[in-house]
Amino acid sequence: MKLTLKIWRQENSNASGNFQTYQVSDVSPDMSFLEMIDVLNEKLIVKMKTQSRLTTTVGKESVECVAW
């Protein structure tokens, strides 16, 4: 089953937040809501790890920037 989820996100309790839309395609009708959120979180973690690593060479040194 494929679902579209609108999830409220904010950086911390003082920050203004907003809804972000996510597509989840690996959802079974037998899953609980929490299991469905786990599927989404696992996909987001993998996506963050692959997109957040940036290696830049500065002179003779290599600098790695990781944004979480």
BALUMNU-629081 format. One line per field, with one value per atom (N, C-alpha, C, O, CB): residue number from 1; residue in three letters; atom name; x, y, z. Coordinates in Angstrom, 1 decimal, decimal comma, padded with zeros to 4 digits, always signed. Atoms other than C-alpha are relative to their C-alpha. Glycine has a CB too. Layout:
% BALUMNU-629081
k	NUM:...
r	Ala:...
a	CA:...
u	X:...
v	Y:...
w	Z:...
//
This chain:
% BALUMNU-629081
k	1:1:1:1:1:2:2:2:2:2:3:3:3:3:3:4:4:4:4:4:5:5:5:5:5:6:6:6:6:6:7:7:7:7:7:8:8:8:8:8:9:9:9:9:9:10:10:10:10:10:11:11:11:11:11:12:12:12:12:12:13:13:13:13:13:14:14:14:14:14:15:15:15:15:15:16:16:16:16:16:17:17:17:17:17:18:18:18:18:18:19:19:19:19:19:20:20:20:20:20:21:21:21:21:21:22:22:22:22:22:23:23:23:23:23:24:24:24:24:24:25:25:25:25:25:26:26:26:26:26:27:27:27:27:27:28:28:28:28:28:29:29:29:29:29:30:30:30:30:30:31:31:31:31:31:32:32:32:32:32:33:33:33:33:33:34:34:34:34:34:35:35:35:35:35:36:36:36:36:36:37:37:37:37:37:38:38:38:38:38:39:39:39:39:39:40:40:40:40:40:41:41:41:41:41:42:42:42:42:42:43:43:43:43:43:44:44:44:44:44:45:45:45:45:45:46:46:46:46:46:47:47:47:47:47:48:48:48:48:48:49:49:49:49:49:50:50:50:50:50:51:51:51:51:51:52:52:52:52:52:53:53:53:53:53:54:54:54:54:54:55:55:55:55:55:56:56:56:56:56:57:57:57:57:57:58:58:58:58:58:59:59:59:59:59:60:60:60:60:60:61:61:61:61:61:62:62:62:62:62:63:63:63:63:63:64:64:64:64:64:65:65:65:65:65:66:66:66:66:66:67:67:67:67:67:68:68:68:68:68
r	Met:Met:Met:Met:Met:Lys:Lys:Lys:Lys:Lys:Leu:Leu:Leu:Leu:Leu:Thr:Thr:Thr:Thr:Thr:Leu:Leu:Leu:Leu:Leu:Lys:Lys:Lys:Lys:Lys:Ile:Ile:Ile:Ile:Ile:Trp:Trp:Trp:Trp:Trp:Arg:Arg:Arg:Arg:Arg:Gln:Gln:Gln:Gln:Gln:Glu:Glu:Glu:Glu:Glu:Asn:Asn:Asn:Asn:Asn:Ser:Ser:Ser:Ser:Ser:Asn:Asn:Asn:Asn:Asn:Ala:Ala:Ala:Ala:Ala:Ser:Ser:Ser:Ser:Ser:Gly:Gly:Gly:Gly:Gly:Asn:Asn:Asn:Asn:Asn:Phe:Phe:Phe:Phe:Phe:Gln:Gln:Gln:Gln:Gln:Thr:Thr:Thr:Thr:Thr:Tyr:Tyr:Tyr:Tyr:Tyr:Gln:Gln:Gln:Gln:Gln:Val:Val:Val:Val:Val:Ser:Ser:Ser:Ser:Ser:Asp:Asp:Asp:Asp:Asp:Val:Val:Val:Val:Val:Ser:Ser:Ser:Ser:Ser:Pro:Pro:Pro:Pro:Pro:Asp:Asp:Asp:Asp:Asp:Met:Met:Met:Met:Met:Ser:Ser:Ser:Ser:Ser:Phe:Phe:Phe:Phe:Phe:Leu:Leu:Leu:Leu:Leu:Glu:Glu:Glu:Glu:Glu:Met:Met:Met:Met:Met:Ile:Ile:Ile:Ile:Ile:Asp:Asp:Asp:Asp:Asp:Val:Val:Val:Val:Val:Leu:Leu:Leu:Leu:Leu:Asn:Asn:Asn:Asn:Asn:Glu:Glu:Glu:Glu:Glu:Lys:Lys:Lys:Lys:Lys:Leu:Leu:Leu:Leu:Leu:Ile:Ile:Ile:Ile:Ile:Val:Val:Val:Val:Val:Lys:Lys:Lys:Lys:Lys:Met:Met:Met:Met:Met:Lys:Lys:Lys:Lys:Lys:Thr:Thr:Thr:Thr:Thr:Gln:Gln:Gln:Gln:Gln:Ser:Ser:Ser:Ser:Ser:Arg:Arg:Arg:Arg:Arg:Leu:Leu:Leu:Leu:Leu:Thr:Thr:Thr:Thr:Thr:Thr:Thr:Thr:Thr:Thr:Thr:Thr:Thr:Thr:Thr:Val:Val:Val:Val:Val:Gly:Gly:Gly:Gly:Gly:Lys:Lys:Lys:Lys:Lys:Glu:Glu:Glu:Glu:Glu:Ser:Ser:Ser:Ser:Ser:Val:Val:Val:Val:Val:Glu:Glu:Glu:Glu:Glu:Cys:Cys:Cys:Cys:Cys:Val:Val:Val:Val:Val:Ala:Ala:Ala:Ala:Ala:Trp:Trp:Trp:Trp:Trp
a	N:CA:C:O:CB:N:CA:C:O:CB:N:CA:C:O:CB:N:CA:C:O:CB:N:CA:C:O:CB:N:CA:C:O:CB:N:CA:C:O:CB:N:CA:C:O:CB:N:CA:C:O:CB:N:CA:C:O:CB:N:CA:C:O:CB:N:CA:C:O:CB:N:CA:C:O:CB:N:CA:C:O:CB:N:CA:C:O:CB:N:CA:C:O:CB:N:CA:C:O:CB:N:CA:C:O:CB:N:CA:C:O:CB:N:CA:C:O:CB:N:CA:C:O:CB:N:CA:C:O:CB:N:CA:C:O:CB:N:CA:C:O:CB:N:CA:C:O:CB:N:CA:C:O:CB:N:CA:C:O:CB:N:CA:C:O:CB:N:CA:C:O:CB:N:CA:C:O:CB:N:CA:C:O:CB:N:CA:C:O:CB:N:CA:C:O:CB:N:CA:C:O:CB:N:CA:C:O:CB:N:CA:C:O:CB:N:CA:C:O:CB:N:CA:C:O:CB:N:CA:C:O:CB:N:CA:C:O:CB:N:CA:C:O:CB:N:CA:C:O:CB:N:CA:C:O:CB:N:CA:C:O:CB:N:CA:C:O:CB:N:CA:C:O:CB:N:CA:C:O:CB:N:CA:C:O:CB:N:CA:C:O:CB:N:CA:C:O:CB:N:CA:C:O:CB:N:CA:C:O:CB:N:CA:C:O:CB:N:CA:C:O:CB:N:CA:C:O:CB:N:CA:C:O:CB:N:CA:C:O:CB:N:CA:C:O:CB:N:CA:C:O:CB:N:CA:C:O:CB:N:CA:C:O:CB:N:CA:C:O:CB:N:CA:C:O:CB:N:CA:C:O:CB:N:CA:C:O:CB:N:CA:C:O:CB:N:CA:C:O:CB:N:CA:C:O:CB
u	+000,8:+000,0:+000,9:+002,0:-001,0:-000,7:+001,2:-000,8:-002,0:+000,4:+000,7:+000,3:+000,8:+002,0:-000,2:-000,6:+000,9:-000,2:-001,3:-000,6:+000,1:+001,7:+000,4:+001,4:+000,9:-000,4:+001,8:+000,4:-000,4:-001,2:-000,7:+004,2:+000,4:+001,0:+001,2:-000,4:+004,6:+001,5:+001,9:-000,8:-001,4:+008,3:+000,4:+000,0:+000,9:-000,6:+010,1:+001,3:+001,5:-000,9:-001,3:+013,7:+000,1:+000,8:+001,0:+000,1:+013,0:-001,3:-002,1:+001,2:+001,3:+010,2:-000,2:-001,3:-000,1:+000,0:+011,1:-000,1:-000,5:+001,2:+000,0:+011,3:-001,5:-002,3:+000,9:+001,3:+008,3:+000,1:+001,2:-000,4:+000,0:+007,3:-000,9:-001,5:-000,4:+000,9:+005,5:-000,2:+000,5:+000,6:+000,3:+004,0:+000,9:+001,0:-001,5:-000,7:+006,2:-000,7:-001,2:+001,5:+000,7:+004,8:+000,9:+002,0:-000,8:-000,8:+006,2:-000,8:-002,0:+000,7:+000,7:+005,3:+000,6:+001,8:+000,2:-000,4:+005,5:-000,6:-001,9:-000,4:+000,6:+005,1:+000,1:-000,5:+000,7:-000,2:+006,1:-000,9:-000,5:+001,4:+000,9:+003,0:-000,9:-001,6:-000,8:+001,0:+001,0:-001,2:-001,2:+000,7:+001,2:-002,6:+000,0:-000,8:-001,2:-000,1:-001,6:+000,9:+001,0:+000,5:-000,9:+000,9:-000,8:-001,9:+001,0:+000,6:+000,1:+000,6:+001,5:+000,4:-000,5:+000,6:+001,4:+002,2:-000,9:-001,4:+003,8:+001,0:+002,1:+000,2:-000,8:+005,2:+000,2:+001,2:-000,6:-000,1:+004,4:+000,9:+001,7:-001,4:-000,9:+006,2:+001,5:+002,4:-000,3:-001,3:+009,2:+000,5:+001,7:+000,0:-000,4:+009,3:+000,4:+001,5:-001,2:-000,3:+009,3:+001,4:+002,2:-001,1:-001,2:+012,0:+001,3:+002,3:-000,1:-001,1:+014,3:+000,4:+001,6:-000,4:-000,3:+014,0:+000,7:+001,6:-001,3:-000,6:+014,8:+001,4:+002,3:-000,9:-001,3:+017,8:+001,0:+002,1:+000,1:-000,9:+019,3:+000,2:+001,3:-000,7:-000,1:+018,5:+001,0:+001,8:-001,4:-000,8:+020,2:+001,5:+002,4:-000,4:-001,3:+023,3:+000,7:+001,8:+000,1:-000,6:+023,8:+000,1:+001,0:-000,9:+000,0:+023,0:+000,8:+001,2:-001,4:-000,6:+024,7:+001,5:+002,1:-000,5:-001,5:+028,3:+000,5:+000,2:+000,5:-000,6:+030,3:+001,5:+001,9:-000,6:-001,4:+034,0:+000,6:+000,4:+000,7:-000,7:+036,0:+001,4:+001,9:-000,7:-001,5:+039,7:+000,4:+000,1:+000,7:-000,5:+041,3:+001,5:+002,0:-000,6:-001,5:+045,0:+000,3:-000,1:+000,6:-000,4:+046,6:-000,9:-000,7:+001,4:+000,8:+044,0:-001,4:-001,9:-000,1:+001,4:+040,6:-000,9:-000,6:-000,1:+000,9:+037,7:-001,3:-001,9:-000,2:+001,3:+034,5:-001,0:-000,9:+000,1:+001,1:+031,3:-001,2:-001,6:-000,4:+001,2:+028,4:-001,0:-000,8:+000,4:+001,1:+025,1:-001,1:-001,6:-000,6:+001,1:+022,5:-001,1:-002,1:+000,5
v	-001,2:+000,0:+001,2:+001,3:+000,0:-001,2:+003,5:+001,1:+001,3:+000,4:-001,1:+006,4:+001,3:+001,3:-000,4:-001,3:+010,1:+000,5:+000,5:+001,0:-000,4:+011,3:+001,5:+001,9:-000,8:-001,3:+014,9:+000,0:-000,2:+001,1:+000,1:+015,1:+001,4:+002,1:-001,0:-001,3:+018,1:+000,0:-001,0:+000,4:-000,1:+019,1:+001,3:+002,4:-000,4:-001,3:+021,7:-000,4:-001,4:+000,7:+000,3:+021,9:-000,1:-001,0:+001,2:+000,1:+022,6:+000,6:+001,1:+000,7:-000,5:+023,8:+001,5:+002,0:-000,2:-001,4:+027,5:+000,3:+001,5:+000,7:-000,2:+027,1:-000,1:-000,8:-000,9:+000,2:+027,6:-001,2:-001,6:+001,3:+001,3:+024,4:+000,1:+001,1:-001,1:+000,2:+023,2:-001,4:-002,3:+000,8:+001,4:+020,1:-000,3:+000,5:-000,1:+000,5:+018,1:-001,2:-002,0:-000,3:+001,1:+015,6:-001,1:-000,9:+000,4:+001,1:+012,1:-001,1:-001,3:-000,6:+001,2:+009,1:-001,2:-001,4:+000,0:+001,3:+005,7:-001,1:-001,2:-000,1:+001,0:+002,8:-001,5:-002,3:+000,0:+001,4:-000,3:-000,2:-000,8:-000,2:+000,1:-000,2:-001,2:-001,3:+001,3:+001,2:-003,4:+000,4:+001,2:-001,2:-000,3:-003,2:-000,5:-000,1:-000,6:+000,5:-005,2:+000,8:+000,4:-001,4:-000,8:-002,6:+001,0:+001,5:+000,8:-001,1:-000,3:+001,3:+001,4:-000,3:-001,3:+003,4:+000,2:+000,7:+001,1:-000,1:+003,2:-000,8:-000,3:-000,5:+000,8:+000,5:+000,7:+000,7:-001,4:-000,8:+002,7:+001,2:+001,5:+000,5:-001,1:+005,6:-000,5:+000,2:+000,7:+000,6:+003,3:-000,2:+000,0:-001,4:+000,2:+002,4:+001,4:+001,5:-000,6:-001,4:+006,2:+000,4:+000,9:+001,0:-000,4:+006,9:-000,7:-000,1:-000,2:+000,8:+004,1:+000,6:+000,7:-001,5:-000,5:+005,5:+001,4:+001,7:+000,1:-001,4:+009,1:-000,1:+000,7:+000,8:+000,1:+007,9:-000,4:+000,1:-001,1:+000,4:+006,1:+001,2:+001,4:-001,2:-001,1:+009,2:+001,1:+001,6:+000,6:-001,0:+011,5:-000,4:+000,4:+000,2:+000,4:+009,4:+000,1:+000,4:-001,5:-000,1:+009,3:+001,4:+001,7:-000,8:-001,4:+013,0:+001,0:+002,0:+000,5:-001,0:+014,6:+000,0:+000,9:-000,2:+000,0:+013,6:+000,7:+000,4:-001,5:-000,8:+016,0:+000,1:+000,6:+001,5:-000,1:+015,7:+001,0:+001,0:-001,4:-001,0:+018,7:+000,0:-000,1:+001,4:-000,1:+018,9:+001,5:+002,2:-000,7:-001,4:+022,1:-000,1:-000,6:+000,7:+000,1:+022,3:-001,5:-002,3:+000,8:+001,4:+019,1:-000,8:-002,0:+000,0:+000,6:+018,4:-000,3:+000,5:+000,8:+000,4:+016,7:+000,4:+000,0:-001,5:-000,4:+018,2:-000,6:-000,5:+001,6:+000,7:+016,2:+000,8:+001,0:-001,4:-000,7:+018,1:-001,0:-001,6:+001,3:+000,9:+016,1:+000,9:+001,4:-001,2:-000,7:+017,8:-000,9:-001,8:+001,0:+000,9:+016,1:+000,9:+000,3:-000,8
w	+000,0:+000,0:+000,0:+000,6:+001,2:+000,1:-000,8:+000,7:+000,4:-001,4:-000,7:+001,6:-000,1:-000,2:+001,5:-000,1:+001,7:+001,4:+001,9:-001,1:-001,4:+005,2:+000,1:-000,6:+000,9:-000,3:+006,4:+001,4:+002,3:-000,3:-001,4:+009,4:+000,4:-000,3:+000,0:-000,5:+011,6:+000,4:+001,1:+001,3:-000,3:+011,9:+000,5:+000,0:-001,3:-000,5:+014,0:+000,6:+001,3:+001,0:-000,5:+015,0:+001,5:+002,1:-000,4:-001,5:+018,7:+000,5:-000,4:+000,7:-000,5:+021,0:-000,3:-000,3:+001,4:+000,3:+020,2:-001,4:-001,8:+000,6:+001,5:+016,4:-000,5:+000,0:-000,7:+000,6:+014,2:-000,9:-001,4:-000,9:+000,8:+012,4:-001,2:-001,5:+000,9:+001,2:+009,3:-000,3:+000,3:-001,2:+000,4:+007,8:-001,2:-002,1:-000,4:+001,2:+005,4:-000,5:+000,3:+000,4:+000,6:+003,0:-000,3:-000,9:-001,2:+000,3:+002,7:-000,7:-000,3:+001,3:+000,6:+000,5:+000,6:+000,7:-001,6:-000,5:+002,1:-000,8:-000,9:+001,6:+000,9:-000,2:+000,5:-000,1:-001,3:-000,5:+001,9:+001,2:+002,2:+000,4:-001,1:+004,1:-000,2:-001,3:+000,2:+000,0:+004,9:+000,7:+001,7:+000,6:-000,7:+005,9:+001,5:+002,3:-000,7:-001,3:+009,0:+000,9:+002,1:-000,1:-000,8:+010,2:+000,9:+000,6:-000,8:-000,9:+013,2:-000,5:-001,4:+001,5:+000,4:+012,8:+000,4:-000,4:+000,8:-000,4:+014,8:-000,9:-001,2:+001,4:+000,9:+012,5:-001,3:-001,9:-000,3:+001,2:+009,5:+000,2:-000,8:-000,4:-000,3:+011,1:+000,0:-000,4:+001,3:+000,0:+011,7:-001,4:-001,7:+000,7:+001,4:+007,9:-000,5:-001,2:-000,8:+000,5:+007,1:+000,6:-000,1:+000,4:-000,6:+009,7:-000,5:-000,7:+001,5:+000,6:+008,4:-001,4:-001,6:-000,1:+001,3:+004,9:+000,1:-000,6:-000,9:-000,2:+006,2:+000,5:+000,1:+000,9:-000,6:+008,1:-001,1:-001,2:+001,1:+001,1:+005,0:-000,9:-001,4:-000,8:+000,9:+002,9:+000,6:-000,2:-000,3:-000,6:+005,4:+000,0:-000,3:+001,5:+000,0:+005,6:-001,4:-001,5:+000,5:+001,4:+001,8:-000,5:-001,3:-000,9:+000,5:+001,3:+000,8:+000,3:-000,1:-000,8:+004,2:+000,1:+000,7:+001,4:+000,0:+003,7:-001,2:-002,4:+000,0:+001,0:+001,7:+000,3:+001,4:-000,1:-000,2:+001,3:-001,0:-002,2:-000,2:+000,8:+000,1:+000,3:+001,4:+000,4:-000,2:-000,5:+000,0:-000,9:-001,2:-000,2:+000,8:+000,1:+001,1:+001,2:+000,0:-000,2:+000,1:-000,8:+001,1:-000,1:+001,0:+001,0:+001,2:+000,5:-001,0:+003,7:-000,6:-001,4:+001,2:+000,4:+003,2:+001,2:+002,3:-000,4:-001,1:+005,2:-000,3:-001,4:+000,0:+000,2:+005,7:+000,9:+002,1:+000,5:-000,7:+006,6:+000,1:-000,9:-000,8:-000,2:+008,1:+000,6:+001,7:+000,9:-000,5:+008,6:+000,5:-000,3:-001,1:-000,5:+010,8:+000,4:+000,9:+001,2
//
